[in-house]
Amino acid sequence: MAFFIFIAERSLLAFGLLLFLAQLIAHEIGLRFGRRDRAKDRGQPETVGIVVGGMLGLLAFVLALTLSFANTRFNERREGSLMEANAIGTAWLRAKAIGGPQADQIAALLEQYTQVRADFVRHGGSRASIAELNQRTNALQSEMWGQLAPIVREQPSAISNSLMLALNDLFDASTKERLAFETRLPPQLFWLLIGMTLLSVTCLGYQFGLKEKPSRVLVALLTLMWTAVIVDILDLAASRIGQLRTATTVYEWTLQGFGGTTSIPSPSGTRP
């Protein structure tokens, strides 16, 4: 079992190929047992057909359940990225509006912070590298909060309070995004899906063996379809493997917004 997880974490394509071959082997095993019981006149094809139909229906339900779970996790990561990017943009605009050395330093730190968060989302490497990105995130948050403290003490007003709230929302958004990326498909659900798939294919082969009507081409197509669905489910549920990854477009848009110029007009009644 650990071997399946090891392969899935490194290559979903290799995992799909392994699962496809495992299903074909399971079907052949069931086919041989079915032929043996048919030769000994010990099987009842009608009864076996009812049981196999129920198993296939239950397998379809489990596939739908896991697909829904995986799609929800994918949407959580995508919505978390959008929320975090919006929070960064809001905090940057408020820091620019307040002005002053500390506020300008916060704005500069937010630009670095955006790049770090984009790297966190797109990263697909080792856990050590991800831990390093989380440490950089925490360090930048502490530095921004340190720059905010003098502003709040010297200018205790609704304006400085709005910047404090924006940074607090920003920190909360990063925590939510980190949790979304750490949430995975539960192992129990994963093994339920794999176990039911192999068992259903074995029983299907047993039914064909009893009827002495094997159809390896159709069975291969069916197992290929099941394999494709399971691989897509794992791809959706996984945050850092496969092709269905959370995009960093919103962070890139935020960085592009930082590149624009902010024009702050002079107070009314004054001349430049």
C-alpha positions as CSV (number, residue, x, y, z in Angstrom):
1,M,0.0,0.0,0.0
2,A,2.8,2.4,0.9
3,F,4.2,1.7,-2.6
4,F,1.1,3.0,-4.3
5,I,1.2,6.2,-2.3
6,F,5.0,6.6,-3.0
7,I,4.3,6.3,-6.8
8,A,1.3,8.6,-6.7
9,E,3.2,11.4,-4.9
10,R,5.9,11.3,-7.5
11,S,4.1,10.7,-10.8
12,L,0.4,10.4,-11.3
13,L,1.0,9.0,-14.8
14,A,3.1,6.2,-13.4
15,F,0.4,5.6,-10.7
16,G,-2.3,5.5,-13.4
17,L,-0.3,2.9,-15.4
18,L,0.3,0.8,-12.2
19,L,-3.4,0.9,-11.3
20,F,-4.4,0.0,-14.9
21,L,-2.1,-3.0,-14.9
22,A,-3.4,-4.0,-11.4
23,Q,-7.0,-4.0,-12.6
24,L,-6.1,-6.1,-15.6
25,I,-4.4,-8.6,-13.4
26,A,-7.4,-8.6,-11.0
27,H,-9.7,-9.3,-13.9
28,E,-7.6,-12.2,-15.1
29,I,-7.6,-13.7,-11.6
30,G,-11.4,-13.4,-11.3
31,L,-11.8,-14.9,-14.8
32,R,-9.7,-17.9,-13.9
33,F,-11.7,-18.5,-10.7
34,G,-15.0,-18.2,-12.7
35,R,-13.8,-20.7,-15.3
36,R,-12.8,-23.1,-12.5
37,D,-16.2,-22.9,-10.8
38,R,-18.0,-23.2,-14.1
39,A,-16.1,-26.4,-14.9
40,K,-17.1,-27.8,-11.5
41,D,-20.7,-26.5,-11.9
42,R,-20.5,-24.4,-8.7
43,G,-21.5,-21.0,-9.9
44,Q,-24.8,-19.2,-10.4
45,P,-24.3,-16.6,-13.1
46,E,-27.6,-14.8,-12.4
47,T,-26.9,-14.4,-8.7
48,V,-23.3,-13.3,-9.4
49,G,-24.6,-10.8,-11.9
50,I,-26.9,-9.1,-9.4
51,V,-24.1,-8.9,-6.8
52,V,-21.6,-7.5,-9.4
53,G,-24.2,-4.9,-10.6
54,G,-24.6,-3.7,-7.0
55,M,-20.9,-3.5,-6.5
56,L,-20.4,-1.5,-9.7
57,G,-23.2,0.9,-8.6
58,L,-21.6,1.4,-5.2
59,L,-18.2,2.0,-7.0
60,A,-19.8,4.7,-9.1
61,F,-21.2,6.3,-5.9
62,V,-17.7,6.3,-4.3
63,L,-16.2,7.7,-7.4
64,A,-18.7,10.6,-7.3
65,L,-18.1,11.1,-3.6
66,T,-14.3,11.4,-4.0
67,L,-14.6,13.5,-7.1
68,S,-16.8,16.0,-5.2
69,F,-14.3,16.0,-2.3
70,A,-11.4,16.6,-4.7
71,N,-13.2,19.4,-6.6
72,T,-14.1,21.1,-3.3
73,R,-10.4,21.1,-2.2
74,F,-9.3,22.5,-5.6
75,N,-11.9,25.3,-5.3
76,E,-10.8,26.1,-1.8
77,R,-7.2,26.6,-2.9
78,R,-8.2,28.7,-5.9
79,E,-10.5,30.9,-3.8
80,G,-7.9,31.2,-1.1
81,S,-5.4,32.5,-3.6
82,L,-7.8,35.1,-4.8
83,M,-8.7,36.2,-1.3
84,E,-5.0,36.5,-0.3
85,A,-4.1,38.5,-3.4
86,N,-7.0,40.9,-2.8
87,A,-5.9,41.3,0.8
88,I,-2.4,42.1,-0.3
89,G,-3.6,44.7,-2.7
90,T,-5.8,46.3,-0.1
91,A,-3.0,46.5,2.5
92,W,-0.6,47.9,-0.1
93,L,-3.1,50.7,-1.1
94,R,-3.7,51.7,2.5
95,A,0.0,51.8,3.3
96,K,0.6,54.0,0.3
97,A,-2.3,56.3,1.3
98,I,-0.9,56.7,4.8
99,G,2.6,57.5,3.6
100,G,5.6,58.0,5.8
101,P,8.7,55.9,6.3
102,Q,7.0,53.0,8.2
103,A,4.1,52.8,5.8
104,D,6.3,53.0,2.7
105,Q,8.4,50.2,4.2
106,I,5.3,48.1,4.7
107,A,4.4,48.7,1.1
108,A,7.9,47.6,0.0
109,L,7.6,44.5,2.2
110,L,4.2,43.7,0.7
111,E,5.8,43.5,-2.7
112,Q,8.3,41.0,-1.5
113,Y,5.5,39.2,0.3
114,T,3.5,38.8,-2.9
115,Q,6.3,37.1,-4.6
116,V,6.9,34.7,-1.7
117,R,3.2,33.8,-1.6
118,A,3.2,33.2,-5.4
119,D,6.2,30.9,-5.0
120,F,4.4,29.0,-2.2
121,V,1.4,28.4,-4.5
122,R,3.3,27.3,-7.5
123,H,5.9,25.3,-5.6
124,G,6.0,21.6,-6.3
125,G,9.2,20.6,-4.7
126,S,10.3,19.1,-1.4
127,R,8.7,19.7,2.0
128,A,11.9,21.4,3.2
129,S,11.6,24.0,0.4
130,I,7.9,24.6,1.3
131,A,8.8,24.9,5.0
132,E,11.4,27.5,4.1
133,L,8.8,29.5,2.2
134,N,6.5,29.4,5.2
135,Q,9.4,30.7,7.4
136,R,9.9,33.6,5.0
137,T,6.2,34.3,5.1
138,N,6.3,34.4,8.9
139,A,9.4,36.6,8.9
140,L,7.8,39.1,6.5
141,Q,4.6,39.2,8.5
142,S,6.6,39.9,11.7
143,E,8.6,42.7,10.0
144,M,5.4,44.3,8.6
145,W,3.7,44.2,12.0
146,G,6.9,45.7,13.6
147,Q,6.7,48.6,11.1
148,L,3.0,49.0,11.8
149,A,3.3,49.4,15.6
150,P,4.9,52.9,15.5
151,I,2.2,54.1,13.1
152,V,-0.6,53.0,15.4
153,R,1.1,54.5,18.5
154,E,1.9,57.8,16.9
155,Q,-1.3,58.1,14.9
156,P,-4.1,56.3,16.8
157,S,-6.9,57.0,14.3
158,A,-9.3,55.2,12.0
159,I,-6.8,55.5,9.2
160,S,-4.0,53.7,11.0
161,N,-6.6,51.2,12.3
162,S,-7.7,50.4,8.8
163,L,-4.1,49.5,7.9
164,M,-3.9,47.3,10.9
165,L,-7.1,45.5,10.0
166,A,-5.9,45.1,6.4
167,L,-2.7,43.4,7.6
168,N,-4.6,41.2,10.0
169,D,-6.9,40.1,7.2
170,L,-3.8,39.4,5.1
171,F,-2.2,37.2,7.7
172,D,-5.5,35.3,8.2
173,A,-5.8,34.8,4.4
174,S,-2.3,33.2,4.3
175,T,-3.2,30.8,7.1
176,K,-6.3,29.8,5.3
177,E,-4.4,29.3,2.1
178,R,-1.8,27.2,3.9
179,L,-4.5,25.0,5.4
180,A,-6.1,24.5,2.0
181,F,-2.8,23.3,0.5
182,E,-2.2,21.0,3.4
183,T,-5.6,19.3,3.2
184,R,-5.4,16.1,1.2
185,L,-7.6,13.2,0.2
186,P,-8.0,11.1,3.4
187,P,-6.1,7.8,3.2
188,Q,-9.2,5.9,4.2
189,L,-11.1,7.3,1.3
190,F,-8.2,6.7,-1.1
191,W,-7.9,3.0,-0.1
192,L,-11.7,2.6,-0.2
193,L,-11.6,3.8,-3.8
194,I,-8.7,1.6,-4.8
195,G,-9.9,-1.5,-2.9
196,M,-13.4,-1.2,-4.4
197,T,-12.1,-0.7,-7.9
198,L,-9.9,-3.8,-7.7
199,L,-12.6,-5.9,-6.0
200,S,-15.2,-4.9,-8.6
201,V,-12.9,-5.7,-11.5
202,T,-12.1,-9.1,-10.0
203,C,-15.8,-10.0,-9.5
204,L,-16.6,-8.8,-13.0
205,G,-13.9,-11.2,-14.3
206,Y,-15.4,-13.9,-12.2
207,Q,-18.8,-13.3,-13.8
208,F,-17.4,-13.5,-17.3
209,G,-15.6,-16.7,-16.3
210,L,-18.8,-18.3,-15.2
211,K,-20.5,-17.3,-18.5
212,E,-17.4,-18.2,-20.5
213,K,-17.8,-14.9,-22.4
214,P,-14.6,-13.0,-21.7
215,S,-14.3,-9.6,-23.5
216,R,-10.8,-8.4,-22.8
217,V,-11.0,-5.4,-25.1
218,L,-14.2,-4.0,-23.5
219,V,-12.8,-4.7,-20.0
220,A,-9.6,-2.9,-20.9
221,L,-11.6,0.1,-22.1
222,L,-13.7,0.0,-18.9
223,T,-10.6,-0.2,-16.6
224,L,-9.0,2.6,-18.6
225,M,-12.0,4.8,-18.0
226,W,-11.9,4.1,-14.3
227,T,-8.2,4.7,-14.2
228,A,-8.6,8.1,-15.9
229,V,-11.3,9.1,-13.4
230,I,-9.3,8.1,-10.4
231,V,-6.1,9.8,-11.6
232,D,-8.1,13.0,-12.2
233,I,-9.6,12.8,-8.7
234,L,-6.1,12.5,-7.2
235,D,-4.9,15.3,-9.4
236,L,-7.7,17.6,-8.2
237,A,-7.2,16.6,-4.6
238,A,-3.4,17.0,-4.6
239,S,-2.1,20.5,-4.3
240,R,1.5,20.1,-5.6
241,I,1.5,17.2,-8.0
242,G,-0.1,16.6,-11.4
243,Q,-1.3,19.1,-14.0
244,L,-4.4,20.5,-12.3
245,R,-2.6,23.1,-10.2
246,T,-3.7,26.3,-8.6
247,A,-2.6,29.2,-10.9
248,T,-0.6,32.2,-9.6
249,T,-2.2,34.6,-12.1
250,V,-3.9,36.7,-9.3
251,Y,-0.5,37.3,-7.6
252,E,1.0,38.3,-10.9
253,W,-1.9,40.8,-11.4
254,T,-1.2,42.2,-7.9
255,L,2.5,42.6,-8.7
256,Q,1.6,44.4,-11.9
257,G,-0.6,46.7,-9.9
258,F,2.3,47.6,-7.7
259,G,4.2,48.7,-10.8
260,G,1.7,51.5,-11.5
261,T,2.2,55.0,-10.1
262,T,0.0,56.4,-7.3
263,S,-0.8,60.0,-7.7
264,I,-1.7,61.7,-4.4
265,P,-3.1,65.2,-4.9
266,S,-2.1,68.1,-2.7
267,P,-4.5,69.1,0.1
268,S,-7.1,71.7,-1.1
269,G,-6.2,75.3,-0.6
270,T,-2.4,74.7,-1.0
271,R,-0.2,75.3,-3.9
272,P,2.7,73.2,-5.1
